[in-house]
Amino acid sequence: MKYMVVYSYPMQFTGESLQGEMLCRGLNELGYQSLPAGWNSFAERKWLYKSYRPDVSIGIGYWGDTPSIILHPQKYGITPVPWLNADGLITNYHDILNSLPLIMATSNWVKHTYNRDGVTNKNIEVRHIGIDTKGMRPIPQDDVRVMQLKRMLRIKPEDKVILTVGGDVTSKGFQEVLGALAKIDNEFSNWVYVGKPMSRRKPSYHYRKEMGMIKDFGFQKKVRFLDGPMSREFMCSLLNTCDVYAGPSRIEGFGMIQVEAQACGKPVLGVDGMGVKDTIEHGKLGGLGALDGYLERCDRFVTFGG
């Protein structure tokens, strides 16, 4: 059996790109023939259909990507298997999705979302995203990589570091964390909050609101930003600088960064809903629920990551 994995390729700093990269690597390491292909690389994909001749094209995306990850391989006689995320509402392509022999969903919440919105296909299977636990791993705090990052971020030894990562940090709960920290700052003040977006000033309306919140709360000296794309090794070091990973996402089909944080030995905070219910075991390596309540017990949660 030969596979083509269609995703945001070549590798980019997105969850979908990582999802596809890990799948393609995993299939090859398990002895299955697998080649990557880009979502919009239609000429290259046609060439691969004719030369490589895959049996199955696994497409990473959401329902709106149906023309690319389902209809395109079907046009050339290739069986499509979409591995779907969700954006919270399924509004189109119901008949096409219901006709497929197999759909994979990244979490039970994603499957529920498709079922709720009229995709009645009985062959929707939940398949969680894989991560590289050799690449994402605990690093000692006295390692030069972690120490240098803390110097760059002006983190003092007594500071407790909270981290949020995303293409944009707003969707990952950045504003909610700021609001929670404002409630507990008088009782728990030795914290530094680090946001890692792809670009700090986009979307501009979120950026303006967040800068306003930081100013209103008086957090100018306690919030740090690291912008731009980063290698996986740098991301591993960044995760290891934090004491708590905070990801109360507004929408989350799986929560790969939360799993990667746990692989680095870090406790994770998230909302009690969506895809993270599959990835965070409450009270073990993380907590689900009202964020300000968990941040008040930050010192206790830090012990879970050791």
C-alpha positions as CSV (number, residue, x, y, z in Angstrom):
1,M,0.0,0.0,0.0
2,K,1.4,3.4,-1.0
3,Y,0.3,6.6,0.6
4,M,0.4,10.3,-0.3
5,V,0.0,12.7,2.6
6,V,-1.4,16.1,1.5
7,Y,-0.8,19.0,3.9
8,S,0.8,22.4,4.2
9,Y,4.1,21.2,2.6
10,P,7.0,22.1,2.5
11,M,7.0,22.2,6.3
12,Q,5.5,25.4,7.8
13,F,4.9,26.7,11.3
14,T,1.3,25.5,11.5
15,G,-0.5,22.7,13.3
16,E,-1.7,21.2,10.0
17,S,1.8,21.1,8.7
18,L,3.1,19.4,11.8
19,Q,0.2,17.0,11.7
20,G,1.0,16.0,8.1
21,E,4.8,15.9,8.7
22,M,4.4,13.5,11.7
23,L,2.0,11.2,9.8
24,C,4.3,11.0,6.8
25,R,7.3,10.3,9.0
26,G,5.5,7.8,11.0
27,L,4.2,5.8,8.0
28,N,7.7,5.6,6.6
29,E,9.2,4.6,9.9
30,L,6.6,1.8,10.1
31,G,7.6,0.5,6.7
32,Y,4.8,2.0,4.6
33,Q,5.7,3.9,1.4
34,S,4.6,7.5,1.9
35,L,5.3,10.8,0.1
36,P,4.3,14.3,1.1
37,A,2.6,16.8,-1.2
38,G,1.4,20.4,-0.8
39,W,-2.3,21.4,-0.5
40,N,-2.0,23.7,-3.5
41,S,0.7,22.0,-5.4
42,F,-1.7,20.6,-8.0
43,A,0.8,20.2,-10.8
44,E,3.2,18.2,-8.5
45,R,0.3,16.2,-7.1
46,K,-0.8,15.3,-10.7
47,W,2.7,14.2,-11.4
48,L,2.8,12.1,-8.3
49,Y,-0.5,10.5,-9.1
50,K,0.9,9.4,-12.5
51,S,4.5,8.5,-11.5
52,Y,4.3,7.4,-7.8
53,R,0.7,6.0,-8.2
54,P,-0.4,6.1,-4.6
55,D,-3.3,3.9,-3.4
56,V,-4.5,6.4,-0.9
57,S,-4.3,10.2,-0.5
58,I,-4.6,11.3,3.1
59,G,-5.5,14.9,3.2
60,I,-5.0,17.1,6.3
61,G,-7.4,20.0,6.6
62,Y,-11.0,20.9,7.5
63,W,-14.3,20.6,5.6
64,G,-13.5,23.7,3.5
65,D,-10.5,22.0,2.0
66,T,-12.7,19.3,0.4
67,P,-11.9,20.4,-3.2
68,S,-8.2,20.0,-2.6
69,I,-8.0,17.0,-0.3
70,I,-11.0,15.0,-1.5
71,L,-12.2,16.0,-5.0
72,H,-8.8,16.4,-6.5
73,P,-7.5,12.9,-5.8
74,Q,-10.9,11.4,-6.8
75,K,-10.5,13.1,-10.2
76,Y,-7.5,10.9,-10.8
77,G,-8.9,7.7,-9.5
78,I,-7.1,7.9,-6.1
79,T,-9.0,7.0,-2.9
80,P,-9.1,10.1,-0.6
81,V,-9.1,9.8,3.2
82,P,-9.4,13.2,4.9
83,W,-8.0,13.6,8.4
84,L,-10.1,16.5,9.5
85,N,-9.9,19.3,12.0
86,A,-12.9,21.5,12.6
87,D,-13.4,25.3,12.7
88,G,-16.5,25.0,14.9
89,L,-19.3,24.9,12.2
90,I,-19.7,22.6,9.2
91,T,-21.6,24.4,6.4
92,N,-20.9,22.6,3.1
93,Y,-19.9,19.4,1.3
94,H,-22.2,17.1,3.4
95,D,-23.1,14.7,0.6
96,I,-19.4,14.3,-0.5
97,L,-18.3,13.7,3.1
98,N,-21.1,11.2,3.7
99,S,-20.1,9.2,0.7
100,L,-16.5,8.5,1.7
101,P,-15.4,5.1,2.9
102,L,-13.4,6.6,5.8
103,I,-13.0,10.0,7.5
104,M,-10.5,10.5,10.3
105,A,-11.0,13.2,13.0
106,T,-8.3,14.5,15.3
107,S,-10.5,14.3,18.4
108,N,-13.8,13.2,19.8
109,W,-14.9,16.9,19.8
110,V,-14.1,17.2,16.0
111,K,-16.2,14.0,15.3
112,H,-19.0,15.4,17.4
113,T,-18.9,18.7,15.5
114,Y,-19.3,17.0,12.2
115,N,-22.1,14.7,13.4
116,R,-23.8,17.7,15.0
117,D,-23.8,19.7,11.8
118,G,-25.2,16.9,9.6
119,V,-22.3,14.7,8.5
120,T,-23.9,11.3,9.2
121,N,-21.1,9.1,7.8
122,K,-20.8,6.2,10.2
123,N,-17.1,5.7,9.2
124,I,-15.7,8.7,11.1
125,E,-12.8,7.4,13.2
126,V,-11.0,9.4,15.9
127,R,-7.2,9.3,15.3
128,H,-5.1,11.5,17.5
129,I,-2.1,13.4,16.1
130,G,1.3,11.9,16.7
131,I,4.3,13.9,18.1
132,D,8.0,13.2,18.2
133,T,8.8,12.5,21.9
134,K,12.5,12.4,21.0
135,G,12.3,15.9,19.6
136,M,10.0,17.2,22.4
137,R,11.5,16.2,25.6
138,P,12.5,17.5,29.1
139,I,15.7,19.6,29.2
140,P,17.5,20.4,32.5
141,Q,17.1,23.9,33.7
142,D,20.8,24.4,33.9
143,D,21.2,23.4,30.2
144,V,22.8,26.3,28.3
145,R,19.9,26.5,25.8
146,V,17.4,27.0,28.5
147,M,19.6,29.4,30.5
148,Q,20.3,31.5,27.4
149,L,16.6,31.8,26.6
150,K,15.8,32.9,30.1
151,R,18.5,35.6,29.7
152,M,17.0,36.7,26.4
153,L,13.6,36.9,28.1
154,R,14.9,38.7,31.2
155,I,13.6,36.0,33.5
156,K,14.9,36.1,37.0
157,P,15.5,32.8,39.0
158,E,12.5,33.5,41.3
159,D,10.1,34.1,38.4
160,K,7.4,31.6,37.5
161,V,7.1,31.5,33.7
162,I,3.8,31.0,32.0
163,L,3.8,30.4,28.2
164,T,1.3,30.5,25.4
165,V,2.2,29.5,21.8
166,G,0.2,29.8,18.6
167,G,0.1,31.1,15.0
168,D,-1.8,33.9,16.8
169,V,-1.8,33.7,20.6
170,T,-5.3,35.3,20.8
171,S,-7.0,32.1,19.6
172,K,-4.9,30.2,22.1
173,G,-6.3,32.2,25.1
174,F,-3.8,35.0,25.5
175,Q,-6.4,37.6,26.5
176,E,-8.1,35.1,28.9
177,V,-4.7,34.5,30.6
178,L,-4.1,38.2,31.0
179,G,-7.5,38.6,32.6
180,A,-6.8,35.7,35.0
181,L,-3.4,37.1,35.9
182,A,-5.0,40.5,36.7
183,K,-7.3,38.8,39.2
184,I,-4.5,37.1,41.1
185,D,-1.5,39.5,40.7
186,N,-1.8,40.9,44.2
187,E,-1.5,37.4,45.7
188,F,0.8,35.8,43.2
189,S,3.0,38.4,41.6
190,N,6.4,36.7,40.8
191,W,5.3,35.7,37.3
192,V,6.4,36.4,33.7
193,Y,4.0,35.7,30.8
194,V,5.6,34.8,27.5
195,G,3.5,34.9,24.2
196,K,4.9,33.2,21.1
197,P,2.9,34.2,18.0
198,M,3.9,34.0,14.4
199,S,3.5,37.7,14.2
200,R,2.7,39.9,17.3
201,R,0.9,42.6,15.4
202,K,-1.6,40.3,13.5
203,P,-4.5,40.4,13.5
204,S,-4.2,44.1,14.2
205,Y,-7.5,44.4,16.1
206,H,-6.5,41.6,18.6
207,Y,-3.0,43.1,18.9
208,R,-4.5,46.5,19.8
209,K,-6.8,45.0,22.4
210,E,-4.0,43.0,24.0
211,M,-1.6,45.9,24.2
212,G,-4.4,47.9,25.8
213,M,-5.0,45.1,28.4
214,I,-1.3,45.0,29.2
215,K,-1.2,48.7,29.7
216,D,-4.4,48.9,31.7
217,F,-3.2,46.1,34.0
218,G,0.3,47.5,34.4
219,F,1.9,44.4,33.0
220,Q,4.4,46.1,30.6
221,K,7.3,44.7,32.5
222,K,5.9,41.2,33.0
223,V,4.8,40.2,29.5
224,R,7.3,39.1,26.9
225,F,7.0,38.2,23.2
226,L,8.9,36.0,20.8
227,D,7.8,36.4,17.2
228,G,8.3,34.6,14.0
229,P,8.9,31.0,12.8
230,M,11.1,28.7,14.9
231,S,12.8,25.4,14.5
232,R,11.4,22.4,16.5
233,E,14.6,22.4,18.6
234,F,14.1,26.0,19.5
235,M,10.5,25.3,20.4
236,C,11.5,22.4,22.6
237,S,13.9,24.7,24.5
238,L,11.2,27.4,24.8
239,L,8.8,24.9,26.3
240,N,11.4,23.9,28.8
241,T,11.8,27.5,30.0
242,C,8.3,27.7,31.3
243,D,6.8,26.5,34.6
244,V,3.3,26.3,33.3
245,Y,1.9,26.1,29.7
246,A,-1.4,28.0,29.5
247,G,-3.6,27.2,26.6
248,P,-7.3,28.0,27.3
249,S,-7.9,28.1,23.6
250,R,-11.1,29.6,22.1
251,I,-11.2,26.8,19.6
252,E,-9.0,23.6,19.6
253,G,-9.5,20.6,17.4
254,F,-6.7,18.6,19.2
255,G,-4.1,20.7,21.0
256,M,-0.7,19.6,19.7
257,I,1.3,22.2,21.5
258,Q,-0.4,21.1,24.8
259,V,0.8,17.6,24.2
260,E,4.3,18.8,23.3
261,A,4.4,20.8,26.5
262,Q,3.5,17.7,28.5
263,A,6.2,15.7,26.6
264,C,8.6,18.3,27.9
265,G,7.4,17.6,31.4
266,K,5.3,20.8,31.8
267,P,1.9,21.1,33.4
268,V,-0.8,22.4,31.1
269,L,-3.8,24.5,31.7
270,G,-6.8,24.4,29.4
271,V,-10.5,24.8,29.1
272,D,-12.8,21.9,29.9
273,G,-14.0,21.4,26.3
274,M,-13.1,20.7,22.7
275,G,-10.1,18.6,21.6
276,V,-8.0,19.2,24.7
277,K,-10.4,16.9,26.6
278,D,-8.7,14.1,24.7
279,T,-5.1,15.3,25.5
280,I,-5.1,16.7,29.1
281,E,-5.9,14.3,32.0
282,H,-7.2,16.6,34.7
283,G,-5.1,16.7,37.8
284,K,-2.2,14.7,36.4
285,L,-0.1,16.7,34.0
286,G,-2.6,19.6,33.7
287,G,-5.9,21.1,34.7
288,L,-9.1,21.8,32.9
289,G,-11.6,24.5,33.9
290,A,-11.6,28.1,35.2
291,L,-8.2,29.4,34.5
292,D,-7.8,31.9,37.3
293,G,-8.4,29.2,39.9
294,Y,-5.6,27.1,38.5
295,L,-3.2,30.0,38.2
296,E,-3.7,30.7,41.9
297,R,-2.3,27.3,42.6
298,C,0.5,27.7,40.1
299,D,3.2,26.6,42.6
300,R,1.4,23.3,43.2
301,F,1.0,22.6,39.5
302,V,4.7,23.2,38.8
303,T,5.5,20.1,40.8
304,F,3.6,17.9,38.3
305,G,6.2,18.5,35.6
306,G,9.2,17.2,37.4
